[in-house]
Amino acid sequence: MKHEVAKGRGATLQIEGRFENVARERFDDGWSAMDEELPPLRTTVAVEQARRVIQRHDSPDLPFEQSLNAYRGCEHGCIYCYARPSHGYLNLSPGLDFETKLFAKPDAAQLLRAELAKPSYRCAPIALGSNTDPYQPIEREWQITRQILEVLAECRHPLSIVTKSALIERDLDLLAQLARDKLVQVFVSVTTLDAGIARTMEPRAASPRRRLQTIRRLNEAGMPCGVMVAPVIPFLTDAELENILEKAHEHGARSAGYTLLRLPYELKDLFKDWLATHYPLKAEHVMSRLREMRGGRENDPEFVSRFRGNGLFADLLSQRFRKACERLGFNRDDATLDVSCFRPPLRGGQMNLF
């Protein structure tokens, strides 16, 4: 069902998830129903009762083995978000539902503590923000990410964070403490420096300028913060790659990464409709170039290549990134997180012997 562009929302379609066996669409029955104004899209948050919160991965192209997501869905509304199709598992749309019908795990910190206290637990860095942003707007009220950080800081447990929110500055006291012992890595995602593109592509995320300020403030406070240029979108944002890296370097970033746009499952249709709505003259060029970088497909699910692409233009993008990083001095320091400091939390109030 196609909607008019909703202010402050990313998706232009409310499509059905791939597990649905019915489809819905508006229909003019002659009684002027099509002229009625639709109710405003409001964000709702439901409580999810999780049994555990640490997810484990064995993908060879992921830089982490464990991740934790405090929320399902993301109010930032980024149209390119590869996590959108996951809302289909909840019988919800990967479109507007993903950014308006959210789920929070208020017991996440308690569950995390219980998992870390198990005798069988083996310490490995935990990635926050691998699926949805841990600092999306609802974190201001729920403060689940803050509670998770408190547990990890207490246990001296290593972690990494990727965000596009300035709200992370709220937790600088904990992050700086962890950074002193090489227990945390932070990357701020900067997709574009064009505020106009950002407003339609990432409607409720911090502006590009504000994200650069966040990089500076974290670095000045003793929390080394890098930049993630992700995703790179052919013909729309790819020309900005070097400029983003330069601006991030000026603001204190000394580590960097990038990924190519991914379009799994329903995300292909959502992204193509968004392109046709906002950038109709570029739409076919963007998709044509993306197919060239994806072996003729609109999405490549293969390990390693899913993040970088294949072919001439993918190789050129990789070379541009590498040369810019070499010129600016990115990724020269050892970014390995220390797992030797981990102290399991107390179980049942019992004190440690040593």
Protein Blocks (a to p, Z undefined) as FASTA:
>chain_A
ZZdddehiablcdcddfkbcbdcddddehnommmpccddddddddddddfbfbdcdfbfk
bcbfbdcdfbgcjfklpaklmklmmmmmnopafklmmmmmccddfklmmmmmmmmmpmkb
ccddddehklbcckbfklmmnommmmmmmmmmmnopacddddfbfklmmmmmmmmmmmmn
opaccddddfbfcfklmmmmmmmbccfklmmmmmmmmmmnopacddddddddehklmmmm
mmmmmmmmmnopabdcddddddehjlmmmmmmmmmmmmmmlmmmmmmmmmmmnnopabdf
bghjlmnogcjklmmmmmmmmmmmmmnopakbccbdcfklpccddeehiacfZZ
